[in-house]
Amino acid sequence: MFTFRLRGLIYMIMLATLMIPSQVTMIPTYFIWKEFGALNSYYPLIVPSFLGGAFGIFLMHQFIKSLPKELYESATIDGCSPPGIFFRIYLPLCRPALAALGVFTFMGAWNNTLGPLIYLQDKELYTLPLGLLYLKSENVNQALLMAGAVITTLPVVIVYLIAQKQFVQGIASTGMKG
């Protein structure tokens, strides 16, 4: 399939980054965002989510690796270029994995409480989960806390419901032979 020199080494180094605790990279990452002038904004919270990370690469690599190599071979015989094979064959087949990755990434970014504490100084910019944490630490009004919890979980449920169609299609197409 898509092979190049040092592919295995690069993949192993990328997988090794999964073993590095995020706490180790907090201070250097803070200074990088400070140099960009992005502190006290949502950029340090949003941009890393779009870059994917090692887990996203691992998930997509394993999914694409599970696809039959005959798809690649037959497309090559039919005269399709490697970018064409990726965009016309692999990308549509990757919809369930991309949906799962999207849900996981959204949940991780949405429920992040440490990132906003590090990068946001203005309380007006605090995220909903962080606000819920502050609600819990003050004089606890149980009704307000539960209403906040429901509001905080609604976006995650909505994203899951949107992606659910892709999950069902992926499960249905997994059992098909042909």
MARSE-244220 format. One record per residue: residue in one letter; x, y, z of N, C-alpha, C, O in turn. Coordinates in steps of 0.001 Angstrom, whole numbers, plus 500000, padded with zeros to 6 digits. Layout:
<nukes>
aXYZXYZXYZXYZ;...
</nukes>
This chain:
<nukes>
m500837498815500000500000500000500000500880501247500000501813501342499202;f500602502186500868501364503433500909502609503218501763502562503340502987;t503718502897501109504951502633501845505996503675501490506010504223500388;f506863503931502444507991504822502237509073504433503230508826503695504184;r510263504937502992511392504616503855511159505123505270510566506185505456;l511611504391506255511517504728507678510081504803508190509826505384509244;r509148504219507450507741504248507858507542503588509222506858504138510085;g508131502424509416507987501694510679508598502442511850508026502473512939;l509768503050511626510436503796512694509617505017513106509454505290514296;i509110505737512132508294506922512434507035506511513191506623507195514128;y506427505408512795505220504932513472505530504528514917504750504823515821;m506644503867515134507018503461516493507317504674517375506942504692518547;i507986505681516825508253506906517593506940507596517941506760508077519060;m506030507641516980504727508253517234503976507486518318503364508098519194;l504013506160518272503360505364519310504026505562520665503357505533521698;a505329505762520665506039505988521927505582507280522596505656507402523819;t505112508243521810504627509488522416503363509266523236503035510088524092;l502646508168522990501478507848523812501876507515525247501067507638526166;m503123507093525434503590506724526772504066507923527585504323507795528782;i504184509079526951504620510281527665503406510903528338502437511247527662;p503444511055529662502300511674530344502119513124529897503094513833529651;s500874513551529796500600514916529331501154515961530292501428517090529886;q501323515594531567501862516537532540503301516932532211503746518021532574;v504021516057531531505411516345531165505474517457530122506420518244530109;t504487517524529265504514518498528170503770519793528485503729520694527646;m503187519904529667502376521089529985503173522386529967502756523360529341;i504299522407530637505078523651530733505637524060529373505488525220528989;p506284523143528620506746523562527285505605524019526377505758524982525626;t504472523336526444503328523724525621502810525100526020502428525896525162;y502797525380527308502365526695527792503251527794527205502754528818526736;f504563527573527236505479528589526709505359528741525194505534529840524668;i505065527662524495504852527757523044503637528629522754503700529519521906;w502529528381523454501324529194523237501541530631523683500955531555523119;k502381530821524691502695532184525136503457532928524043503204534108523802;e504394532237523378505151532851522273504233533215521109504445534228520443;f503224532399520866502251532696519810501294533810520208500565534333519365;g501291534174521480500370535198521968498938534697522055497991535472521923;a498786533412522274497451532810522263496915532503523655495867531872523785;l497620532939524698497093532711526041495838533547526239495663534588525605;n494985533087527111493712533731527408492802533770526169492031534709525971;s492919532723525347492024532545524202491724531050524084492323530226524775;y490802530724523211490415529320523050491340528550522105491206527332521981;y492270529228521439493156528544520486493932527384521108493982526312520504;p494545527547522297495274526402522859494380525219523221494870524105523410;l493087525452523317492162524371523640491627523692522386491323522500522412;i491508524438521289490880523919520071491899523346519089491700522250518565;v492981524068518833493934523675517784494529522283518008494581521505517055;p494984521925519221495528520565519383494516519461519081494899518368518664;s493243519734519286492224518723518979492137518464517481491924517327517061;f492302519511516668492220519342515219493452518656514649493387518075513566;l494563518712515354495774518078514852495751516568515050496584515857514488;g494815516078515833494635514630515952495423514013517080494837513592518078;g496702513947516955497520513329517977497806511875517672497344511320516676;a498582511275518558499047509912518350497899508904518372497909507943517603;f496920509111519238495801508170519296495024508155517981494639507089517499;g494793509319517406494079509395516134494838508707515014494246508010514189;i496146508904514987496967508249513966496921506737514157496792505988513188;f497026506291515408496981504857515695495640504255515287495600503207514642;l494549504910515658493211504402515340493008504295513833492544503268513336;m493354505355513107493155505341511659494100504352510973493713503698510005;h495326504240511466496278503281510894495747501860511032495788501080510081;q495255501530512209494745500180512429493504499911511580493324498802511077;f492655500917511421491448500717510617491810500516509149491303499600508502;i492678501363508626493067501246507210493826499942506975493697499325505918;k494615499528507961495352498274507846494400497075507772494740496049507182;s493216497202508366492252496093508353491504495981507021490860494966506756;l491586497013506189490912496962504886491658495990503970492883495895504048;p490950495276503114491623494310502238492561494999501244492219496018500644;k493751494416501088494726495009500166494282494875498716494802495560497835;e493324493999498472492810493826497114492134495097496600492111495342495394;l491583495906497509490994497188497102492049498071496446491812498665495394;y493211498149497079494311498963496560494801498400495227495020499136494264;e494964497089495196495486496459493983494532496632492801494966496957491696;s493245496417493029492297496538491914492167497985491447492001498236490253;a492240498937492374492181500348491976493425500731491183493344501510490233;t494579500182491574495816500452490842495731499870489432496133500516488465;i495215498665489320495061498034488002494104498846487131494307498961485922;d493066499406487744492096500222487003492647501594486641491980502364485949;g493862501912487102494504503165486722494284504319487677494518505470487311;c493846504045488877493615505109489862494944505492490521495742504620490865;s495175506773490692496405507246491327496307507055492842495203506900493364;p497443507063493565497393506921495030496499507956495726495742507580496620;p496554509256495351495590510172495984494138509816495651493252509948496495;g493904509369494425492556508954494033492082507752494829490921507682495234;i492991506801495052492648505627495858492275506061497276491308505570497858;f493056506984497815492781507441499179491435508149499263490613507837500125;f491213509113498354490003509930498449488741509218497953487649509479498459;r488875508326496974487686507682496404487336506352497062486173505948497073;i488343505670497612488082504338498172488255504326499692487323503994500425;y489449504689500161489729504560501593488954505554502456488395505174503485;l488918506803502052488248507810502880486763507500503085486295507593504220;p485995507137502046484596506767502309484452505544503223483517505467504019;l485384504592503104485316503414503968485704503734505412485339503004506333;c486439504818505604486906505198506941485886506011507730486177506437508848;r484714506232507178483717507055507875483423506590509302483386507429510202;p483212505288509556482945504874510941484114505171511882483905505620513010;a485333504924511424486496505201512270486662506702512487487008507137513585;l486417507492511443486495508947511592485413509467512531485649510401513297;a484228508864512475483151509264513389483527508935514828483320509750515726;a484078507745515051484508507369516403485608508301516891485587508752518036;l486569508587516018487646509504516384487104510891516687487557511547517625;g486139511339515898485530512644516145484829512709517488484942513703518205;v484099511645517834483404511614519128484412511600520271484258512342521241;f485443510762520165486464510704521222487179512041521377487403512504522495;t487536512660520253488239513939520295487352515024520885487803515820521709;f486096515058520466485177516063521005484979515874522499484989516845523255;m484797514621522935484619514372524367485848514797525155485723515396526223;g487030514494524639488253514885525334488416516387525423488818516911526462;a488105517084524337488237518546524337487144519197525175487404520160525896;w485936518681525084484808519281525805484953519101527315484661520023528077;n485396517932527750485496517643529178486827518062529789487078517800530965;n487668518700529015488973519135529500488804520217530569488196521256530310;t489329519979531747489285521000532797490667521569533080490788522711533523;l491708520787532831493057521264533117493520522300532099494158523284532473;g493213522098530828493604523049529787493082524451530034493862525403529995;p491783524614530290491271525957530577491894526586531824492092527800531878;l492201525765532818492851526307534019494237526857533699494671527845534291;i494925526218532767496287526642532423496274527843531484497014528803531701;y495445527804530446495524528799529379494589529991529527494842531036528928;l493527529870530297492552530956530413492686531641531766492608530992532810;q492888532961531744492980533715532986491657534401533335491325534531534513;d490903534838532334489624535506532583488547534475532894488378533499532164;k487824534702533981486763533763534349485622533779533336484871532808533240;e485480534869532579484430534930531557484684533927530428483749533521529738;l485937533530530240486291532600529172486252531134529614486409530238528784;y486048530884530892486059529505531383485024528654530648483953529132530275;t485369527399530455484478526471529769483410525951530728483519526114531943;l482385525326530170481281524806530978481720523775532018481316523891533175;p482533522767531661482961521812532691483741522480533826483633522068534981;l484520523500533501485261524208534541484309525016535419484490525087536635;g483302525619534806482290526332535581481525525392536494481183525753537620;l481255524188536011480575523183536822481440522775538009480932522535539105;l482729522699537786483660522382538873483631523466539941483655523167541135;y483580524728539514483506525831540474482159525851541185482092526212542360;l481100525476540505479786525390541153479810524371542284479201524570543335;k480518523290542049480589522219543035481411522623544254481157522140545357;s482386523500544070483291523829545163482729524901546091483168525017547235;e481763525688545615481180526717546467479992526130547226479830524911547270;n479162526983547823477954526490548485477112525759547458476650526353546483;v476919524485547678476325523633546660474809523786546628474121523504547608;n474304524236545482472880524242545187472661523048544266472980523107543079;q472120521971544810472015520712544067471229520848542762471604520258541749;a470154521613542781469343521771541568470143522468540474470097522060539314;l470869523508540836471692524233539867472826523355539349473158523393538164;l473413522574540232474500521672539852474007520604538872474684520306537888;m472844520033539134472294519013538236471886519616536889472092518992535848;a471317520808536902470971521477535640472233521753534830472239521577533612;g473297522182535494474575522405534817475149521121534255475728521123533168;a474994520018534985475490518726534502474739518286533249475342517754532317;v473430518505533225472637518140532042473054518992530850473233518473529748;i473208520289531063473610521189529977475008520832529477475285520928528282;t475886520422530389477248520060530006477273518777529185478101518646528283;t476391517833529473476409516571528730475652516630527408475867515778526546;l474782517603527227473983517688525993474821517743524712474516516998523781;p475860518582524610476641518597523362477287517257523033477358516879521863;v477758516533524044478369515228523799477321514250523274477597513483522352;v476136514271523847475054513394523390474656513750521961474417512858521146;i474584515036521650474213515469520296475261515018519279474909514531518205;v476542515177519607477609514734518699477533513227518499477706512740517382;y477276512487519571477151511031519436475966510661518549476087509790517688;l474824511312518750473644510996517941473876511296516464473383510574515598;i474618512351516179474949512670514787475865511600514199475691511199513048;a476842511134514984477807510146514500477258508724514531477846507826513927;q476144508504515221475598507160515373475266506517514027475430505307513867;k474810507297513072474489506774511739475731506127511116475642505065510500;q476877506769511281478118506222510734478500504929511439478984503995510801;f478284504865512763478598503642513505477753502479513005478268501384512780;v476463502715512834475548501661512385475925501206510978475934500006510702;q476237502145510084476644501774508725477945500984508751478112500037507982;g478867501364509628480135500650509732479955499237510239480600498311509747;i479078499060511225478814497728511757478106496875510705478411495692510557;a477170497469509980476426496731508954477335496308507806477191495203507282;s478264497167507411479131496839506275480277495917506664480911495331505787;t480559495771507959481651494908508396481342493448508102482243492680507765;g480088493061508225479720491669508015479550491285506559479363490105506260;m479609492234505651479385491936504231480650491424503565481751491900503842;k480482490474502707481589489968501893481271490280500441480108490359500047;g482314490454499660481989490685498269483028491311497544482881491565496349;
</nukes>
